[in-house]
Amino acid sequence: MMVVTEHKAGDEFLDLARGLLEVLSESPGFLAGRVGHSGDDPAIWVVVTTWVDVGSMRRGYGSFDAKVAAAPVMTSAAHRVSAFE
């Protein structure tokens, strides 16, 4: 299971996204996470996480700590499908 979110944000986004990935990394079923920005437009960022299965992903993002860490990150997210199998 992979989750890819695209964001339009400034340089402060990197620290926020890294904080979210740190929280998610402690979730059972979390495999990996990355954050990066576009080489063509440095204001466009992606956060990519991979999970063992959809249940792990939902529990990981659904935890209280993840919701708190995700709130400032997700305010800049593009509204499109983000979860893929």
N, CA, C and O of each residue as an XYZ file, in Angstrom:
340
protein
N       0.857     -1.155      0.000
C       0.000      0.000      0.000
C       0.905      1.221      0.000
O       1.874      1.286      0.756
N       0.582      2.191     -0.857
C       1.367      3.412     -0.964
C       0.426      4.613     -0.882
O      -0.661      4.606     -1.459
N       0.860      5.636     -0.157
C       0.104      6.884     -0.060
C       1.009      7.997     -0.592
O       2.139      8.166     -0.133
N       0.495      8.750     -1.563
C       1.242      9.855     -2.167
C       0.374     11.105     -2.082
O      -0.712     11.151     -2.660
N       0.849     12.116     -1.365
C       0.115     13.381     -1.313
C       1.000     14.471     -1.899
O       2.202     14.529     -1.640
N       0.382     15.327     -2.689
C       1.084     16.460     -3.294
C       0.655     17.727     -2.573
O      -0.514     17.895     -2.225
N       1.611     18.610     -2.354
C       1.371     19.819     -1.575
C       1.993     21.028     -2.260
O       3.026     20.918     -2.919
N       1.360     22.170     -2.099
C       1.951     23.445     -2.523
C       2.251     24.221     -1.255
O       1.339     24.647     -0.546
N       3.552     24.405     -0.970
C       3.946     25.006      0.302
C       5.358     25.572      0.191
O       6.064     25.340     -0.791
N       5.747     26.311      1.209
C       7.078     26.892      1.273
C       8.077     25.967      1.942
O       7.782     24.803      2.213
N       9.260     26.498      2.206
C      10.347     25.712      2.788
C      10.023     25.151      4.170
O      10.588     24.135      4.572
N       9.119     25.803      4.899
C       8.755     25.322      6.236
C       8.069     23.957      6.177
O       7.985     23.255      7.185
N       7.585     23.589      5.005
C       6.878     22.322      4.842
C       7.769     21.135      5.175
O       7.292     20.147      5.732
N       9.042     21.212      4.846
C       9.944     20.079      5.052
C       9.965     19.629      6.505
O       9.866     18.433      6.777
N      10.089     20.552      7.432
C      10.112     20.181      8.857
C       8.777     19.588      9.302
O       8.752     18.629     10.073
N       7.676     20.148      8.823
C       6.353     19.613      9.167
C       6.192     18.191      8.643
O       5.719     17.311      9.362
N       6.580     17.969      7.405
C       6.444     16.639      6.799
C       7.355     15.627      7.487
O       6.956     14.484      7.711
N       8.550     16.032      7.818
C       9.464     15.119      8.535
C       8.896     14.753      9.902
O       9.039     13.616     10.350
N       8.256     15.709     10.563
C       7.616     15.415     11.847
C       6.508     14.391     11.699
O       6.375     13.487     12.523
N       5.710     14.534     10.643
C       4.656     13.556     10.379
C       5.254     12.184     10.113
O       4.780     11.188     10.660
N       6.284     12.115      9.286
C       6.902     10.828      8.980
C       7.493     10.171     10.225
O       7.460      8.948     10.361
N       8.026     10.974     11.119
C       8.569     10.429     12.364
C       7.473      9.761     13.189
O       7.669      8.670     13.726
N       6.324     10.418     13.286
C       5.195      9.838     14.029
C       4.704      8.573     13.328
O       4.499      7.545     13.973
N       4.514      8.646     12.014
C       4.007      7.483     11.268
C       4.966      6.305     11.332
O       4.531      5.153     11.326
N       6.256      6.577     11.394
C       7.249      5.492     11.388
C       7.126      4.568     12.592
O       7.628      3.445     12.567
N       6.468      5.029     13.631
C       6.287      4.198     14.817
C       5.025      3.348     14.747
O       4.736      2.592     15.674
N       4.279      3.462     13.669
C       3.032      2.712     13.505
C       3.321      1.302     13.005
O       4.141      1.126     12.104
N       2.655      0.285     13.579
C       2.803     -1.067     13.056
C       2.384     -1.115     11.583
O       1.343     -0.574     11.211
N       3.186     -1.756     10.765
C       2.885     -1.884      9.346
C       3.491     -0.803      8.477
O       3.418     -0.888      7.251
N       4.090      0.218      9.085
C       4.766      1.267      8.320
C       6.053      0.692      7.760
O       6.822      0.075      8.498
N       6.307      0.882      6.466
C       7.524      0.366      5.844
C       8.539      1.466      5.540
O       9.730      1.300      5.804
N       8.080      2.581      4.991
C       9.006      3.653      4.613
C       8.244      4.942      4.375
O       7.034      4.934      4.149
N       8.973      6.052      4.429
C       8.378      7.349      4.134
C       9.421      8.298      3.594
O      10.582      8.264      4.004
N       9.000      9.147      2.668
C       9.906     10.131      2.062
C       9.163     11.430      1.812
O       7.942     11.450      1.657
N       9.915     12.500      1.778
C       9.377     13.804      1.390
C      10.365     14.406      0.400
O      11.579     14.274      0.560
N       9.838     15.065     -0.618
C      10.708     15.711     -1.596
C       9.963     16.801     -2.329
O       8.734     16.864     -2.290
N      10.719     17.671     -3.005
C      10.075     18.736     -3.769
C      10.453     18.627     -5.240
O      11.448     17.999     -5.599
N       9.653     19.239     -6.063
C       9.841     19.218     -7.510
C      11.101     19.993     -7.887
O      11.380     21.057     -7.335
N      11.842     19.451     -8.819
C      12.990     20.162     -9.353
C      12.578     21.329    -10.242
O      13.343     22.274    -10.436
N      11.372     21.256    -10.777
C      10.865     22.316    -11.653
C      10.169     23.433    -10.888
O      10.184     24.587    -11.316
N       9.560     23.092     -9.761
C       8.845     24.077     -8.955
C       9.067     23.746     -7.485
O       8.387     22.870     -6.950
N       9.995     24.416     -6.823
C      10.320     24.072     -5.443
C       9.181     24.284     -4.445
O       9.312     23.904     -3.282
N       8.076     24.877     -4.871
C       6.915     25.039     -3.990
C       5.995     23.828     -4.042
O       5.014     23.774     -3.302
N       6.291     22.851     -4.905
C       5.492     21.626     -4.996
C       6.253     20.504     -4.298
O       7.393     20.196     -4.645
N       5.605     19.905     -3.315
C       6.188     18.849     -2.491
C       5.355     17.584     -2.604
O       4.174     17.646     -2.944
N       5.964     16.430     -2.320
C       5.226     15.179     -2.166
C       5.665     14.510     -0.868
O       6.820     14.601     -0.452
N       4.714     13.844     -0.254
C       4.982     12.968      0.881
C       4.530     11.587      0.441
O       3.384     11.400      0.034
N       5.440     10.618      0.524
C       5.155      9.251      0.091
C       5.391      8.315      1.266
O       6.465      8.330      1.868
N       4.399      7.504      1.592
C       4.564      6.478      2.624
C       4.174      5.135      2.040
O       3.304      5.053      1.173
N       4.822      4.081      2.521
C       4.454      2.724      2.121
C       4.144      1.918      3.377
O       4.755      2.088      4.432
N       3.168      1.037      3.211
C       2.599      0.279      4.318
C       2.431     -1.182      3.931
O       2.351     -1.511      2.748
N       2.380     -2.057      4.927
C       2.166     -3.482      4.698
C       0.822     -3.722      4.018
O       0.724     -4.524      3.089
N      -0.208     -3.028      4.482
C      -1.551     -3.217      3.924
C      -2.407     -1.992      4.229
O      -1.988     -1.085      4.948
N      -3.602     -1.986      3.674
C      -4.486     -0.826      3.833
C      -4.898     -0.623      5.294
O      -5.035      0.515      5.741
N      -5.093     -1.688      6.023
C      -5.469     -1.567      7.433
C      -4.389     -0.881      8.252
O      -4.682     -0.029      9.090
N      -3.138     -1.255      8.006
C      -2.022     -0.605      8.708
C      -1.968      0.875      8.399
O      -1.743      1.698      9.286
N      -2.176      1.212      7.125
C      -2.159      2.620      6.722
C      -3.276      3.393      7.418
O      -3.050      4.489      7.932
N      -4.457      2.834      7.435
C      -5.589      3.538      8.059
C      -5.390      3.704      9.558
O      -5.691      4.759     10.117
N      -4.881      2.660     10.208
C      -4.620      2.772     11.651
C      -3.487      3.759     11.919
O      -3.542      4.521     12.885
N      -2.469      3.748     11.075
C      -1.340      4.666     11.251
C      -1.760      6.114     11.130
O      -1.463      6.924     12.008
N      -2.455      6.451     10.042
C      -2.909      7.828      9.854
C      -4.049      8.194     10.797
O      -4.298      9.375     11.037
N      -4.745      7.193     11.332
C      -5.889      7.450     12.195
C      -5.560      7.634     13.658
O      -6.433      7.997     14.447
N      -4.313      7.389     14.037
C      -3.945      7.540     15.450
C      -4.001      9.022     15.845
O      -3.875      9.910     15.001
N      -4.189      9.261     17.121
C      -4.268     10.640     17.612
C      -3.009     11.429     17.269
O      -3.088     12.543     16.752
N      -1.836     10.839     17.560
C      -0.575     11.542     17.306
C      -0.389     11.857     15.826
O       0.109     12.926     15.472
N      -0.791     10.923     14.962
C      -0.669     11.165     13.517
C      -1.620     12.272     13.074
O      -1.257     13.107     12.246
N      -2.814     12.283     13.610
C      -3.761     13.347     13.242
C      -3.224     14.720     13.634
O      -3.360     15.683     12.880
N      -2.614     14.805     14.811
C      -2.043     16.075     15.261
C      -0.881     16.481     14.353
O      -0.784     17.642     13.954
N      -0.001     15.536     14.026
C       1.151     15.839     13.168
C       0.725     16.112     11.727
O       1.366     16.900     11.031
N      -0.352     15.468     11.276
C      -0.802     15.615      9.888
C      -1.555     16.919      9.643
O      -1.560     17.423      8.520
N      -2.181     17.461     10.657
C      -3.028     18.648     10.462
C      -2.306     19.784      9.740
O      -2.847     20.292      8.757
N      -1.108     20.218     10.172
C      -0.462     21.325      9.457
C       0.100     20.913      8.098
O       0.326     21.765      7.239
N       0.322     19.634      7.900
C       0.834     19.138      6.615
C      -0.291     19.075      5.586
O      -0.123     19.506      4.446
N      -1.421     18.545      5.989
C      -2.508     18.294      5.044
C      -3.270     19.548      4.627
O      -4.056     19.496      3.681
N      -3.057     20.664      5.303
C      -3.731     21.893      4.878
C      -3.277     22.341      3.493
O      -3.987     23.080      2.813
N      -2.096     21.895      3.077
C      -1.574     22.280      1.764
C      -1.737     21.181      0.716
O      -1.251     21.324     -0.406
N      -2.414     20.085      1.068
C      -2.533     18.945      0.151
C      -3.485     19.231     -1.005
O      -4.523     19.873     -0.840
N      -3.104     18.738     -2.170
C      -3.978     18.806     -3.348
C      -5.125     17.819     -3.142
O      -4.929     16.757     -2.550
N      -6.294     18.153     -3.615
C      -7.464     17.294     -3.464
C      -7.524     16.306     -4.622
O      -8.101     16.583     -5.673
N      -6.911     15.144     -4.397
C      -6.936     14.066     -5.383
C      -6.709     12.745     -4.684
O      -6.340     12.710     -3.510
N      -6.923     11.683     -5.388
C      -6.721     10.339     -4.839
C      -5.272     10.211     -4.395
O      -4.362     10.641     -5.104
N      -5.054      9.617     -3.217
C      -3.690      9.533     -2.711
C      -3.274      8.128     -2.294
O      -2.081      7.888     -2.105
N      -4.198      7.198     -2.144
C      -3.854      5.841     -1.695
C      -3.912      4.873     -2.877
O      -4.876      4.861     -3.643
N      -2.860      4.063     -3.008
C      -2.718      3.138     -4.130
C      -2.267      1.779     -3.645
O      -1.487      1.679     -2.698
N      -2.759      0.722     -4.295
C      -2.305     -0.640     -3.992
C      -1.395     -1.119     -5.084
O      -0.899     -2.244     -5.026
